[in-house]
Amino acid sequence: MITSVFKKSTPLNFSLVVFLILGFFFIYQSQDWSWTNSAELLFEKAAILLVLFGSVFVTNFISYKNGVSKDSGYVVLFFFLFLIFFPSLLDNLSLLLSNFFILLALRRLISLQSLSASKEKIFDASLWIFVASLFHFWSIVYILLVFISIVFHVYRDYRNWILPFIAFFSTAVIFVMVSLVFKIDYLDYLYQNMQVDFDLYYFTNNYQNAALSIYATAILFFMISIIGSLSHRPLVLHTTYKKIIASLCIAIVVYLISPNKSNDLLVYTIAPMAMLATSHIELPQIKLKQEMVLVVLLLCSLFAFFFQL
């Protein structure tokens, strides 16, 4: 039944996911209504919703535009399901903004396959990654994806290797100027955010541990499925899948090395997971298997969300 609703991309199923995000957002926020008395917090909550909707749209655009998914609504559905694994993300504007800029970078890097305006795409992607690192420093590791993309497509032109460094210099200059204007100690800011922490024992309750365990299992399942079926997919899409898988692996690295550990740091995995899960579900297979994957994932998502409230 679920597969029938989301098999085709329509305004109806996209609107359904938007309403689901709104509904679960307000369920989470209903634990404490004090934010309604502050204009600043109201603005922050509205910004969180806008960034979330923007992230859903960009993820769906990347997937459909580059042939990773068909004209279906599965990408937005999976994005929602993976999002509610970590309800505290609905209060973390800085991580959501960082992830949004990473998605903008990913959009440019995946489209690099067309080989048109390659230098602009490399510079734009690098710039978005460095901007993302201002909101969460270790997202800077995604610059590796820029160099991976260069190796895949345009490694012969030495100028392409220099562009990320130009983007870094541009971002650094703007960051220092803004820090001086608003009297921010940028050296202290960098020192605080450049810490590395591999400690994984941060859980405040067993349900966070369970949510992480289930989510890690889902990552393994969909990654193995895509890698195993890669030889049966169109050759033209191989580098696209490799970049999505590389993006997922980098997201895991960011989670592992970041300080102030929490499940929220897995936000960077949500978009790649949504695309890989969609690609898996759209493989020719028995409809019952599709329904089983969706139902199990739905139940796990609801369990993770409500038991972490």
MARPA-315294 format. One record per residue (C-alpha): chain; x, y, z. Coordinates in pm, 1 decimal, always signed. Layout:
BEGIN
+-------+----------+----------+----------+
| chain |        x |        y |        z |
+-------+----------+----------+----------+
|     A |        X |        Y |        Z |
...
+-------+----------+----------+----------+
***
This chain:
BEGIN
+-------+----------+----------+----------+
| chain |        x |        y |        z |
+-------+----------+----------+----------+
|     A |     +0.0 |     +0.0 |     +0.0 |
|     A |   +277.3 |   +245.5 |    +92.6 |
|     A |   +461.5 |   +167.8 |   -230.6 |
|     A |   +147.4 |   +246.8 |   -429.9 |
|     A |   +122.0 |   +595.1 |   -274.0 |
|     A |   +485.9 |   +690.1 |   -331.8 |
|     A |   +550.3 |   +502.7 |   -655.8 |
|     A |   +491.9 |   +822.8 |   -855.8 |
|     A |   +607.6 |  +1169.1 |   -759.0 |
|     A |   +297.6 |  +1382.8 |   -718.5 |
|     A |   +214.8 |  +1704.2 |   -531.1 |
|     A |     +0.8 |  +1485.7 |   -302.4 |
|     A |   +275.5 |  +1262.3 |   -166.1 |
|     A |   +523.0 |  +1550.6 |   -146.4 |
|     A |   +263.6 |  +1750.9 |    +50.4 |
|     A |   +202.6 |  +1447.0 |   +271.1 |
|     A |   +569.8 |  +1435.0 |   +370.7 |
|     A |   +571.1 |  +1812.0 |   +433.6 |
|     A |   +273.0 |  +1773.3 |   +668.4 |
|     A |   +438.2 |  +1475.3 |   +837.5 |
|     A |   +753.9 |  +1679.5 |   +902.2 |
|     A |   +539.8 |  +1964.3 |  +1037.4 |
|     A |   +342.0 |  +1726.1 |  +1255.0 |
|     A |   +643.3 |  +1551.7 |  +1406.7 |
|     A |   +822.6 |  +1885.2 |  +1446.4 |
|     A |   +537.5 |  +2020.7 |  +1660.2 |
|     A |   +506.2 |  +1692.0 |  +1852.0 |
|     A |   +871.9 |  +1731.0 |  +1948.5 |
|     A |   +839.2 |  +2102.1 |  +2026.6 |
|     A |   +524.3 |  +2044.1 |  +2234.1 |
|     A |   +742.0 |  +1912.5 |  +2516.9 |
|     A |   +820.0 |  +2273.9 |  +2604.6 |
|     A |   +617.4 |  +2568.5 |  +2474.3 |
|     A |   +836.5 |  +2838.5 |  +2632.5 |
|     A |   +984.7 |  +2916.3 |  +2290.0 |
|     A |   +652.7 |  +3069.2 |  +2185.2 |
|     A |   +722.2 |  +3360.6 |  +2423.3 |
|     A |  +1046.0 |  +3460.0 |  +2249.8 |
|     A |  +1063.1 |  +3628.1 |  +1909.1 |
|     A |  +1420.1 |  +3505.4 |  +1867.3 |
|     A |  +1325.9 |  +3143.8 |  +1935.6 |
|     A |  +1021.8 |  +3168.7 |  +1709.2 |
|     A |  +1250.2 |  +3285.2 |  +1430.5 |
|     A |  +1488.4 |  +2996.7 |  +1503.8 |
|     A |  +1207.7 |  +2737.6 |  +1486.8 |
|     A |  +1083.4 |  +2885.1 |  +1158.2 |
|     A |  +1441.0 |  +2875.7 |  +1022.7 |
|     A |  +1471.7 |  +2508.2 |  +1122.5 |
|     A |  +1157.6 |  +2422.8 |   +925.9 |
|     A |  +1271.5 |  +2619.7 |   +620.8 |
|     A |  +1612.7 |  +2448.9 |   +623.6 |
|     A |  +1445.5 |  +2108.3 |   +662.2 |
|     A |  +1212.6 |  +2166.0 |   +367.5 |
|     A |  +1503.3 |  +2301.4 |   +162.4 |
|     A |  +1708.8 |  +1991.7 |   +244.7 |
|     A |  +1424.2 |  +1760.8 |   +138.6 |
|     A |  +1383.3 |  +1949.8 |   -189.2 |
|     A |  +1757.2 |  +1951.7 |   -270.1 |
|     A |  +1792.0 |  +1580.0 |   -187.5 |
|     A |  +1499.4 |  +1493.4 |   -412.0 |
|     A |  +1638.9 |  +1717.7 |   -688.3 |
|     A |  +1985.5 |  +1557.2 |   -672.0 |
|     A |  +1842.2 |  +1207.0 |   -683.0 |
|     A |  +1596.3 |  +1257.8 |   -968.3 |
|     A |  +1808.7 |  +1494.0 |  -1179.9 |
|     A |  +2105.4 |  +1255.7 |  -1179.2 |
|     A |  +1912.0 |   +935.2 |  -1245.8 |
|     A |  +1959.1 |   +783.7 |   -900.5 |
|     A |  +1582.5 |   +759.3 |   -857.9 |
|     A |  +1287.1 |   +742.8 |  -1089.7 |
|     A |   +999.1 |   +989.4 |  -1085.5 |
|     A |   +879.9 |   +867.7 |   -744.7 |
|     A |   +818.7 |  +1005.2 |   -397.9 |
|     A |  +1042.0 |   +756.8 |   -218.8 |
|     A |  +1332.9 |   +998.6 |   -164.7 |
|     A |  +1126.0 |  +1246.6 |    +36.3 |
|     A |   +962.9 |   +961.4 |   +229.6 |
|     A |  +1295.2 |   +804.2 |   +325.0 |
|     A |  +1438.0 |  +1144.9 |   +416.3 |
|     A |  +1151.5 |  +1189.9 |   +661.9 |
|     A |  +1186.8 |   +837.8 |   +804.7 |
|     A |  +1560.8 |   +872.8 |   +863.3 |
|     A |  +1516.2 |  +1224.3 |  +1004.7 |
|     A |  +1282.9 |  +1114.7 |  +1284.2 |
|     A |  +1534.5 |   +856.0 |  +1404.0 |
|     A |  +1697.4 |  +1152.3 |  +1577.6 |
|     A |  +1424.0 |  +1386.9 |  +1706.9 |
|     A |  +1667.1 |  +1622.3 |  +1883.5 |
|     A |  +1783.1 |  +1725.9 |  +1535.6 |
|     A |  +1458.6 |  +1924.0 |  +1515.4 |
|     A |  +1619.1 |  +2166.7 |  +1761.5 |
|     A |  +1967.0 |  +2185.2 |  +1610.0 |
|     A |  +1974.5 |  +2469.6 |  +1357.4 |
|     A |  +2354.1 |  +2483.0 |  +1319.3 |
|     A |  +2384.3 |  +2116.0 |  +1217.2 |
|     A |  +2085.3 |  +2140.6 |   +982.6 |
|     A |  +2237.9 |  +2447.6 |   +816.4 |
|     A |  +2574.8 |  +2274.5 |   +783.0 |
|     A |  +2405.7 |  +1972.1 |   +626.1 |
|     A |  +2207.4 |  +2194.2 |   +387.2 |
|     A |  +2526.0 |  +2354.4 |   +254.2 |
|     A |  +2684.2 |  +2009.4 |   +217.7 |
|     A |  +2383.5 |  +1908.5 |     +6.7 |
|     A |  +2437.9 |  +2212.3 |   -216.5 |
|     A |  +2799.6 |  +2101.0 |   -257.9 |
|     A |  +2692.6 |  +1743.0 |   -332.2 |
|     A |  +2452.1 |  +1868.6 |   -599.5 |
|     A |  +2739.0 |  +2042.9 |   -779.9 |
|     A |  +2979.8 |  +1750.2 |   -744.8 |
|     A |  +2738.6 |  +1488.2 |   -876.9 |
|     A |  +2648.5 |  +1709.8 |  -1174.5 |
|     A |  +3021.6 |  +1733.5 |  -1253.6 |
|     A |  +2971.4 |  +1418.9 |  -1458.9 |
|     A |  +2830.3 |  +1629.5 |  -1744.2 |
|     A |  +3176.0 |  +1799.2 |  -1771.2 |
|     A |  +3009.6 |  +2133.5 |  -1843.9 |
|     A |  +3125.6 |  +2433.4 |  -1633.6 |
|     A |  +3346.0 |  +2195.9 |  -1433.6 |
|     A |  +3560.4 |  +2471.0 |  -1279.1 |
|     A |  +3256.8 |  +2663.9 |  -1156.6 |
|     A |  +3112.7 |  +2346.8 |  -1004.4 |
|     A |  +3436.9 |  +2258.8 |   -826.3 |
|     A |  +3470.8 |  +2610.0 |   -686.1 |
|     A |  +3103.7 |  +2627.8 |   -580.9 |
|     A |  +3115.1 |  +2287.1 |   -412.3 |
|     A |  +3434.7 |  +2375.2 |   -225.6 |
|     A |  +3289.0 |  +2708.1 |   -115.7 |
|     A |  +2969.7 |  +2546.2 |    +14.4 |
|     A |  +3173.9 |  +2290.9 |   +210.8 |
|     A |  +3384.0 |  +2560.7 |   +376.6 |
|     A |  +3067.7 |  +2757.5 |   +457.0 |
|     A |  +2919.4 |  +2439.1 |   +609.6 |
|     A |  +3230.9 |  +2403.0 |   +826.6 |
|     A |  +3153.5 |  +2740.6 |   +988.6 |
|     A |  +2841.9 |  +2579.9 |  +1139.3 |
|     A |  +3008.1 |  +2247.8 |  +1221.3 |
|     A |  +3383.1 |  +2247.2 |  +1175.3 |
|     A |  +3443.8 |  +1881.7 |  +1092.6 |
|     A |  +3213.1 |  +1891.2 |   +791.3 |
|     A |  +3527.8 |  +2031.3 |   +629.8 |
|     A |  +3625.9 |  +1664.8 |   +576.8 |
|     A |  +3383.9 |  +1671.6 |   +281.9 |
|     A |  +3653.6 |  +1853.5 |    +85.9 |
|     A |  +3784.0 |  +1500.7 |    +21.3 |
|     A |  +3474.4 |  +1445.2 |   -191.8 |
|     A |  +3576.3 |  +1738.7 |   -410.7 |
|     A |  +3913.0 |  +1579.7 |   -481.9 |
|     A |  +3749.6 |  +1239.1 |   -536.8 |
|     A |  +3520.5 |  +1400.7 |   -794.8 |
|     A |  +3816.2 |  +1568.8 |   -962.8 |
|     A |  +3990.1 |  +1230.2 |   -988.5 |
|     A |  +3676.3 |  +1078.1 |  -1143.3 |
|     A |  +3621.2 |  +1345.6 |  -1406.8 |
|     A |  +3871.9 |  +1630.2 |  -1457.9 |
|     A |  +4203.8 |  +1533.1 |  -1303.1 |
|     A |  +4411.1 |  +1623.9 |  -1610.7 |
|     A |  +4364.9 |  +2000.5 |  -1572.5 |
|     A |  +4592.8 |  +2118.8 |  -1288.7 |
|     A |  +4376.4 |  +2429.6 |  -1234.8 |
|     A |  +4096.6 |  +2212.0 |  -1099.9 |
|     A |  +4321.9 |  +2104.1 |   -812.9 |
|     A |  +4388.1 |  +2466.0 |   -713.9 |
|     A |  +4024.7 |  +2581.3 |   -704.6 |
|     A |  +3941.2 |  +2429.8 |   -360.0 |
|     A |  +4229.4 |  +2625.4 |   -207.6 |
|     A |  +4101.8 |  +2947.8 |   -365.3 |
|     A |  +3757.1 |  +2872.2 |   -219.4 |
|     A |  +3917.5 |  +2811.4 |   +121.1 |
|     A |  +4102.0 |  +3145.2 |   +107.8 |
|     A |  +3781.5 |  +3326.8 |     +6.6 |
|     A |  +3582.2 |  +3173.6 |   +292.7 |
|     A |  +3860.8 |  +3240.7 |   +544.0 |
|     A |  +3879.2 |  +3609.4 |   +448.2 |
|     A |  +3500.5 |  +3651.4 |   +482.7 |
|     A |  +3503.2 |  +3462.5 |   +815.2 |
|     A |  +3777.1 |  +3681.9 |   +961.4 |
|     A |  +3603.9 |  +4001.0 |   +841.8 |
|     A |  +3270.3 |  +3896.7 |   +996.3 |
|     A |  +3449.9 |  +3797.6 |  +1319.3 |
|     A |  +3610.1 |  +4140.7 |  +1342.4 |
|     A |  +3282.6 |  +4323.1 |  +1275.8 |
|     A |  +3091.3 |  +4124.8 |  +1541.2 |
|     A |  +3393.7 |  +4108.0 |  +1776.1 |
|     A |  +3415.2 |  +3728.9 |  +1773.5 |
|     A |  +3739.3 |  +3568.9 |  +1888.1 |
|     A |  +3784.9 |  +3355.0 |  +1577.3 |
|     A |  +4099.6 |  +3185.6 |  +1709.0 |
|     A |  +3916.1 |  +3067.7 |  +2018.8 |
|     A |  +3618.1 |  +2965.0 |  +1802.9 |
|     A |  +3843.7 |  +2753.3 |  +1581.5 |
|     A |  +4025.9 |  +2603.0 |  +1878.9 |
|     A |  +3699.7 |  +2499.2 |  +2044.4 |
|     A |  +3559.7 |  +2344.9 |  +1726.9 |
|     A |  +3873.5 |  +2173.9 |  +1598.5 |
|     A |  +3881.4 |  +1927.9 |  +1887.9 |
|     A |  +3865.3 |  +1557.1 |  +1804.7 |
|     A |  +3669.4 |  +1312.6 |  +2017.6 |
|     A |  +3627.9 |   +941.4 |  +1943.9 |
|     A |  +3422.3 |   +870.4 |  +2257.6 |
|     A |  +3096.5 |   +694.8 |  +2167.1 |
|     A |  +2961.5 |   +655.5 |  +2522.3 |
|     A |  +2748.5 |   +968.5 |  +2521.3 |
|     A |  +2397.2 |   +822.1 |  +2544.8 |
|     A |  +2160.2 |   +974.6 |  +2800.2 |
|     A |  +1923.4 |   +677.0 |  +2774.8 |
|     A |  +1904.0 |   +329.3 |  +2622.4 |
|     A |  +1662.2 |   +443.3 |  +2351.3 |
|     A |  +1930.7 |   +663.9 |  +2194.8 |
|     A |  +2156.8 |   +359.7 |  +2188.2 |
|     A |  +1878.9 |   +152.5 |  +2028.2 |
|     A |  +1808.5 |   +420.4 |  +1765.8 |
|     A |  +2178.5 |   +432.0 |  +1673.8 |
|     A |  +2199.3 |    +51.6 |  +1652.6 |
|     A |  +1893.9 |    +24.4 |  +1426.3 |
|     A |  +2015.3 |   +311.5 |  +1209.2 |
|     A |  +2362.8 |   +158.2 |  +1176.6 |
|     A |  +2199.7 |   -167.0 |  +1066.2 |
|     A |  +2000.8 |    +23.7 |   +801.8 |
|     A |  +2321.1 |   +188.2 |   +675.6 |
|     A |  +2489.3 |   -150.1 |   +636.0 |
|     A |  +2183.7 |   -303.8 |   +469.5 |
|     A |  +2138.1 |    -34.7 |   +203.6 |
|     A |  +2508.8 |    +13.0 |   +141.1 |
|     A |  +2565.8 |   -359.0 |    +87.0 |
|     A |  +2256.3 |   -375.4 |   -134.4 |
|     A |  +2378.3 |    -94.1 |   -360.8 |
|     A |  +2739.3 |   -216.3 |   -378.6 |
|     A |  +2617.3 |   -568.8 |   -454.0 |
|     A |  +2384.5 |   -453.7 |   -731.8 |
|     A |  +2615.7 |   -190.5 |   -882.0 |
|     A |  +2723.4 |   -415.4 |  -1169.6 |
|     A |  +2358.5 |   -445.7 |  -1278.0 |
|     A |  +2305.3 |    -70.0 |  -1293.4 |
|     A |  +2375.4 |   +156.7 |  -1593.5 |
|     A |  +2748.5 |   +219.9 |  -1633.0 |
|     A |  +2688.5 |   +594.4 |  -1662.9 |
|     A |  +2557.0 |   +597.8 |  -1303.5 |
|     A |  +2848.4 |   +413.1 |  -1143.3 |
|     A |  +3048.7 |   +722.9 |  -1053.1 |
|     A |  +2732.9 |   +887.8 |   -916.9 |
|     A |  +2670.5 |   +594.1 |   -683.3 |
|     A |  +3036.8 |   +590.9 |   -583.4 |
|     A |  +3016.6 |   +959.5 |   -488.4 |
|     A |  +2699.0 |   +902.3 |   -287.1 |
|     A |  +2860.5 |   +609.2 |   -105.0 |
|     A |  +3175.9 |   +818.6 |    -48.8 |
|     A |  +2954.3 |  +1095.7 |    +89.6 |
|     A |  +2795.3 |   +848.1 |   +330.9 |
|     A |  +3136.7 |   +720.4 |   +442.3 |
|     A |  +3261.8 |  +1076.3 |   +499.0 |
|     A |  +2946.2 |  +1147.5 |   +702.0 |
|     A |  +3034.0 |   +852.9 |   +927.9 |
|     A |  +3390.3 |   +986.6 |   +967.9 |
|     A |  +3252.1 |  +1330.1 |  +1063.1 |
|     A |  +3033.0 |  +1162.6 |  +1324.4 |
|     A |  +3321.7 |   +958.0 |  +1464.9 |
|     A |  +3570.5 |  +1244.8 |  +1505.3 |
|     A |  +3340.1 |  +1528.1 |  +1612.8 |
|     A |  +3341.8 |  +1653.1 |  +1971.7 |
|     A |  +3022.0 |  +1699.5 |  +2176.1 |
|     A |  +2904.7 |  +1366.4 |  +2040.4 |
|     A |  +2535.5 |  +1303.5 |  +1984.7 |
|     A |  +2316.0 |  +1116.0 |  +1738.7 |
|     A |  +2241.2 |  +1453.6 |  +1576.8 |
|     A |  +2579.2 |  +1434.5 |  +1404.8 |
|     A |  +2438.9 |  +1160.7 |  +1181.2 |
|     A |  +2240.2 |  +1431.1 |   +998.7 |
|     A |  +2498.6 |  +1416.1 |   +717.2 |
|     A |  +2403.9 |  +1054.6 |   +647.3 |
|     A |  +2031.6 |  +1121.1 |   +596.9 |
|     A |  +2037.6 |  +1244.2 |   +234.7 |
|     A |  +2278.4 |   +974.4 |   +103.8 |
|     A |  +2076.1 |   +712.7 |   +290.6 |
|     A |  +1750.5 |   +841.8 |   +139.8 |
|     A |  +1900.5 |   +813.8 |   -209.4 |
|     A |  +2047.5 |   +466.3 |   -152.3 |
|     A |  +1725.9 |   +339.0 |     +7.1 |
|     A |  +1523.9 |   +472.4 |   -286.5 |
|     A |  +1758.8 |   +308.9 |   -532.5 |
|     A |  +1719.2 |    -19.9 |   -345.4 |
|     A |  +1340.1 |     -4.5 |   -329.1 |
|     A |  +1312.7 |    +77.1 |   -700.4 |
|     A |  +1503.5 |   -233.7 |   -803.4 |
|     A |  +1282.1 |   -486.7 |   -985.4 |
|     A |  +1167.3 |   -715.4 |   -705.8 |
|     A |   +862.2 |   -875.2 |   -548.1 |
|     A |   +627.1 |   -604.4 |   -422.3 |
|     A |   +595.4 |   -781.4 |    -87.0 |
|     A |   +969.3 |   -730.5 |    -25.3 |
|     A |   +933.8 |   -358.5 |   -100.7 |
|     A |   +643.2 |   -329.8 |   +140.5 |
|     A |   +833.3 |   -521.7 |   +409.1 |
|     A |  +1135.1 |   -290.8 |   +387.4 |
|     A |   +914.3 |    +17.5 |   +409.5 |
|     A |   +697.1 |   -114.2 |   +693.8 |
|     A |   +996.3 |   -229.0 |   +901.5 |
|     A |  +1172.3 |   +104.1 |   +848.8 |
|     A |   +853.1 |   +295.1 |   +932.2 |
|     A |   +802.1 |   +102.1 |  +1256.3 |
|     A |  +1167.9 |   +146.0 |  +1354.9 |
|     A |  +1150.5 |   +520.7 |  +1286.1 |
|     A |   +833.8 |   +564.1 |  +1493.0 |
|     A |   +984.4 |   +358.7 |  +1776.2 |
|     A |  +1304.7 |   +565.5 |  +1774.2 |
|     A |  +1114.3 |   +895.3 |  +1764.4 |
|     A |   +852.9 |   +840.3 |  +2033.0 |
|     A |  +1076.1 |   +658.4 |  +2280.6 |
|     A |  +1334.1 |   +938.2 |  +2268.9 |
|     A |  +1083.8 |  +1211.6 |  +2352.9 |
+-------+----------+----------+----------+
***
